[in-house]
Amino acid sequence: MESGKASCLSPSRRIVLTGGLAALASGLGSASAAPTGLQSAPYPTRIVSLDDGLTETLLGLGVTPVAMPQVEAWNDWVVEPRLPAGITDLGTDREPNLELLVRLAPDLIITTPYLAAIEPVMARIAPTQTFSIYAPPGGHPYELSIKETLRLGAVLGRDSQAQALVARGAATMAQLRSRLRKAADRPVLIVNFLDEGHLRIYGQRSLFQDVIDRCGLANGWTRPTNYWGFSTIGLEDLAASPESRFFYFEPVAPGILQSLETNPVWNSLPFVRAGRIHRLPAASAFGMLPSAMRFGTLLSSHLADVENING
């Protein structure tokens, strides 16, 4: 994921990694010294995606990548769209296996600024393009996802599919806004549990905030966030939004929910005492249009169930 991890490679680790991979790339010979620009024809077909948001967008365009990092983690953190079988796993998203990448002989690598330190090395293996949704200084991921979806569609010769994906996102947001009118009376808090006392909470500059806005809802977390759109907080900070509905995502590490049962800070929170605690299936906080639609749909479905907003 472009920014799915809260930390990036340290400067010293970047030097070692980049130096070692530069030596790898230099040993490939002139046959592997691919130009950084894409060839005009034919359009690339053997595509490696180094980001989950880009992978879900590829799938939304009807394209399956030949390889990506952390294949096995997809069903825990992204879920939809379903990942087709046969995609090669490149290892971790922070340190993809570039030796394997060389052997795969892709004709396009798509990446994000998250891996900028090794982009020059990847560009020597195959033509490489960077797509940015989450990067300093931060902004509106939904709008940037529209822009980069259309650009990716142009790169792949799939303009009509990209336009259709953008249109599907717009239609979904409009439907959700209409459906959630009755739920706009109370703000929402959207979190991942990190441990028994800390959470990642999403606010301004997050994809979830953009979806909340498009759905006509209010976010109960209005404090500053980083350029990924989240804050890392303690349980006590949740007292700043006592009237909210509280939504947390799966997966949750074992033991966390059990520990909250006897946590006095947690049990003192007004929305806990009122029973406004709701569990959501996993959705990627660092995805693109498919993740935005999944999150909005999950939130709408759950609100319809627990608040009877259709009744």
C-alpha positions in Angstrom: 0.0 0.0 0.0 1.2 3.5 -0.7 0.9 4.5 2.9 -0.5 1.5 4.6 2.4 1.5 7.0 2.9 4.3 9.4 6.7 4.4 8.9 8.9 4.3 5.8 12.4 3.0 5.3 15.0 4.6 7.4 17.7 6.6 5.6 20.4 4.1 6.3 18.2 1.2 5.2 17.3 3.0 2.0 21.1 3.5 1.3 21.8 -0.2 1.8 18.7 -1.4 -0.1 19.2 1.0 -3.0 22.9 0.3 -3.3 22.4 -3.4 -3.3 19.6 -3.3 -5.9 21.6 -0.9 -8.0 24.3 -3.5 -8.2 21.7 -6.1 -9.2 20.3 -3.8 -11.9 23.7 -3.0 -13.3 24.4 -6.6 -13.7 21.4 -7.3 -15.8 23.1 -6.0 -18.9 21.9 -3.8 -21.6 18.9 -6.0 -22.3 17.3 -5.0 -19.0 18.1 -1.3 -19.2 14.5 -0.4 -20.0 13.6 3.2 -20.9 11.5 5.0 -18.3 9.0 6.1 -20.9 6.3 3.7 -22.1 6.4 2.5 -25.6 3.6 3.8 -27.8 2.4 0.4 -28.9 1.4 -2.1 -28.0 -0.1 -1.2 -24.6 1.6 -3.0 -21.6 0.1 -6.3 -20.6 2.6 -7.8 -18.1 2.0 -5.3 -15.3 3.5 -5.4 -11.8 1.6 -3.3 -9.2 3.5 -2.3 -6.0 0.4 -0.8 -4.2 -2.9 -2.2 -3.1 -4.8 0.8 -4.3 -3.3 0.5 -7.8 -4.0 -3.2 -7.8 -7.7 -2.7 -7.0 -7.9 -0.1 -9.7 -6.2 -2.4 -12.2 -8.8 -5.1 -11.3 -11.5 -2.4 -11.7 -10.2 -1.8 -15.3 -10.3 -5.5 -16.1 -6.6 -6.1 -15.8 -4.9 -8.6 -13.5 -1.3 -7.8 -12.5 1.3 -10.5 -12.9 2.8 -9.7 -9.4 2.2 -7.6 -6.3 3.5 -7.5 -2.7 1.8 -9.3 0.2 -0.8 -11.3 -1.8 -1.8 -13.3 1.3 -2.7 -10.0 3.2 -5.3 -8.9 0.6 -8.2 -10.8 2.1 -7.4 -9.4 5.6 -7.1 -5.7 4.7 -8.6 -5.1 1.3 -11.1 -7.9 0.6 -12.8 -6.5 -2.5 -12.4 -6.8 -5.4 -11.6 -10.5 -5.2 -8.0 -11.2 -6.0 -7.6 -13.6 -8.9 -5.5 -16.7 -8.5 -2.0 -16.9 -9.9 -0.6 -13.5 -9.0 3.1 -13.8 -7.9 3.9 -12.5 -4.4 6.8 -10.1 -4.3 7.2 -10.2 -0.5 6.7 -7.1 1.7 5.4 -3.8 0.3 8.4 -2.0 1.9 11.0 -4.2 0.4 9.7 -6.0 -2.7 11.8 -8.8 -4.1 13.5 -7.2 -7.0 15.4 -10.3 -8.0 12.1 -12.0 -8.6 10.8 -8.9 -10.3 13.7 -9.2 -12.8 12.8 -12.8 -13.6 9.2 -11.9 -14.2 10.2 -9.5 -17.0 7.3 -7.1 -16.7 6.6 -4.5 -19.4 5.3 -2.0 -16.8 5.8 -1.4 -13.1 3.3 0.9 -11.4 4.2 2.3 -8.0 3.8 5.2 -5.6 6.0 7.8 -3.9 6.1 5.3 -0.9 8.9 3.5 -2.9 10.6 6.5 -4.3 14.0 5.4 -2.9 14.1 2.4 -5.2 12.2 3.8 -8.2 15.5 4.4 -10.2 16.4 0.8 -9.8 12.9 -0.5 -10.8 13.1 1.8 -13.9 16.2 -0.2 -15.0 14.2 -3.4 -14.8 11.1 -2.2 -16.7 9.3 1.0 -17.6 8.0 2.5 -14.3 5.3 5.0 -13.6 4.4 6.5 -10.3 0.9 7.3 -9.2 0.3 9.5 -6.2 -2.8 9.5 -3.9 -1.3 9.7 -0.4 1.8 11.9 -0.3 2.9 15.1 1.4 1.3 17.6 1.9 -1.9 15.5 1.6 -5.2 16.4 0.1 -8.4 14.8 -1.1 -7.7 11.1 -2.0 -11.0 10.6 -3.7 -10.4 13.4 -6.2 -6.8 12.3 -6.7 -8.1 8.7 -7.2 -10.3 9.9 -10.1 -7.3 11.7 -11.7 -5.0 8.8 -11.4 -7.6 6.2 -12.4 -8.1 8.1 -15.7 -4.3 8.4 -16.1 -3.8 4.7 -15.6 -6.6 3.9 -18.0 -4.8 6.0 -20.6 -1.5 4.3 -20.0 -3.1 0.9 -20.5 -5.4 1.8 -23.4 -8.4 1.3 -21.2 -9.9 4.8 -21.2 -13.5 3.7 -21.4 -13.1 1.2 -18.5 -11.5 4.0 -16.4 -14.3 6.4 -17.2 -16.8 3.7 -16.3 -15.1 3.1 -12.9 -15.1 6.8 -12.2 -18.8 7.0 -13.1 -19.6 4.0 -11.0 -18.0 5.7 -8.0 -20.0 8.9 -8.5 -23.3 6.9 -8.8 -22.5 4.9 -5.7 -21.7 8.1 -3.7 -25.0 9.7 -4.9 -27.0 6.6 -3.9 -25.3 6.4 -0.5 -26.0 10.1 0.2 -29.7 9.6 -0.6 -29.9 6.5 1.6 -28.1 8.0 4.6 -30.1 11.2 4.9 -31.7 10.0 8.1 -28.3 9.1 9.6 -26.9 12.6 9.3 -28.1 13.6 12.8 -25.1 12.0 14.5 -21.4 12.1 13.6 -19.3 9.0 13.1 -15.9 7.9 14.3 -13.9 5.5 12.1 -11.0 3.7 13.6 -8.6 0.7 13.6 -7.5 -0.6 17.0 -3.7 -0.7 17.3 -3.5 -2.2 20.8 -5.4 -2.2 24.1 -5.0 1.6 24.6 -4.4 3.1 21.1 -6.2 3.6 17.9 -5.7 4.9 14.4 -8.6 7.4 13.8 -9.4 8.8 10.3 -10.2 12.4 9.6 -9.3 15.2 7.2 -7.1 14.2 4.2 -8.3 10.5 4.5 -10.2 8.6 1.8 -12.8 7.8 4.5 -13.3 11.5 5.2 -13.9 12.1 1.5 -16.5 9.3 1.5 -18.2 10.6 4.7 -18.5 14.0 3.1 -20.0 12.6 -0.1 -22.5 10.6 1.9 -23.6 13.8 3.7 -22.4 12.6 7.1 -20.2 14.3 9.7 -17.0 13.0 11.1 -16.7 13.3 14.8 -12.9 13.5 14.6 -12.0 17.1 13.7 -8.5 17.3 15.1 -5.4 17.5 12.9 -4.3 14.4 11.0 -1.1 13.5 9.1 -0.9 13.6 5.3 -2.2 10.0 5.2 -5.4 11.3 6.9 -5.2 9.7 10.3 -4.1 10.4 13.9 -2.8 7.9 16.4 -4.6 8.5 19.7 -5.3 7.0 23.1 -8.6 5.9 24.3 -9.0 9.0 26.4 -9.0 11.2 23.3 -12.3 9.7 22.1 -14.0 11.7 24.8 -13.7 14.7 22.4 -16.7 13.3 20.4 -19.2 11.9 23.0 -22.3 12.0 20.7 -20.7 10.0 17.9 -21.4 6.5 16.6 -18.2 4.5 16.9 -17.1 2.2 14.0 -14.1 0.0 14.1 -12.7 -2.2 11.4 -11.8 -5.9 11.4 -9.3 -7.4 11.8 -8.7 -6.8 15.5 -5.8 -8.4 17.2 -6.7 -11.1 19.8 -7.2 -9.8 23.3 -8.0 -6.2 22.5 -11.8 -6.3 22.7 -11.6 -8.5 25.8 -9.3 -6.0 27.5 -11.7 -3.1 26.8 -14.5 -4.8 28.8 -12.7 -4.0 32.0 -11.0 -0.7 30.9 -12.4 2.2 33.0 -11.5 4.8 30.4 -13.3 2.9 27.6 -16.3 2.2 29.8 -16.6 5.9 30.7 -17.1 7.0 27.1 -20.7 8.2 26.4 -21.0 6.3 23.2 -19.8 3.1 24.9 -22.4 3.5 27.7 -25.1 4.1 25.1 -24.1 1.1 23.0 -23.2 3.0 19.9 -20.3 0.6 19.1 -20.3 -1.1 15.7 -17.9 -3.5 14.0 -17.2 -3.2 10.3 -15.6 -5.8 8.0 -12.2 -4.7 6.7 -11.8 -1.9 4.1 -8.6 -0.4 2.9 -8.0 3.1 4.3 -5.3 3.7 1.6 -7.0 2.4 -1.5 -8.7 4.2 -4.4 -12.2 4.3 -5.9 -13.0 0.6 -5.2 -12.1 1.0 -1.5 -14.1 4.2 -1.3 -17.1 2.4 -2.7 -16.6 -0.6 -0.4 -16.3 1.6 2.7 -19.3 3.7 1.9 -21.4 0.6 1.1 -20.4 -1.1 4.4 -21.1 2.0 6.4 -24.5 2.5 4.8 -25.5 -1.1 5.2 -24.5 -1.1 8.8 -26.3 2.1 9.6 -29.4 0.8 7.9 -29.3 -2.2 10.2 -28.4 -0.7 13.5 -30.2 2.7 13.2 -33.2 1.6 11.1 -32.7 4.5 8.8 -34.9 3.0 6.1 -37.8 2.6 8.5 
